[in-house]
């Protein structure tokens, strides 16, 4: 039983199966367009990951101001 994660081999096999199906259903022009669109999606994900990592580095390097002292709670006695 697997833990639900996709392995590289599973992804590769699935991709090959989808590409074969794509060849049967679509002409070469649409195939190229879909491949280009997928490449753009992957590149966007790579840039988003790089932005996230850069922000984490900046956040870790930025000193944080000290917290203000806590205010005492208001008395509930009348």
N, C-alpha and C positions, 0 to 999 in steps of 0.2 A: 504494500500500500504506500502511495506517495503522500507527501505532506501538502500537495496542491500547488507547489511551485513549479514553474516551467523551467526545464533545463535547456541548455543551448541546443542539444540534440533534438529535443522535442520541438523547439521553435523552428529549427532548420527543416525538419521533416514536414511540419505543418506549412511552412512557407513554400516548400517545393510542391506540396499537394495543391496549395492555392494557386501557385503559378501555372501548374498544369491545367487546372480547371479554367483559369483565366485565358489560356491559349485556346481552349476549346470554345469558349463563349464570346470572346472579343477579338476584334482585329488588332493588328500590331500597333496602330496609332493609339488606340485607347489603352493598350497595355503599357506603352511608353509613358503616357500621361499618368496612369496610376502609379507606375514605378517612380516617376518624378515627384508626384505628390507625397508618396510614402517617404522618399528621401528627404523632402522638406520637413515632414513631421519629425523624423528622427533627428534632423539637424536642429529643429526648434527645441526638442527635448534636451539635446546636448547643451544648447545655449542656456536653457532654463536651469539645468543642473549646475552649470558653471556660475551663473548669477547667484544661485542659492549658496554655493560653496564660497564665493567671494564675499557675500554678505555675512556669512558665518565668521569668516576670518576678520572682517572689519568690526563686527560686533564684539568679537573676543579681544580685539586690540584697543577698543574704545573704553577709556576709564568711565565707570559709572559714578554719578554723583551720590554722595551718602544719603541715606534715607532720613527723612525728617523724623524727629522724635514723635512717638505716639501721643495723641491727646488723651487726657483722662476722660473716662466715660462720665456723662452727666448723671448726677444723683437722681434716683427715682423717688426719693423721700420728699414728701410734700411739706 
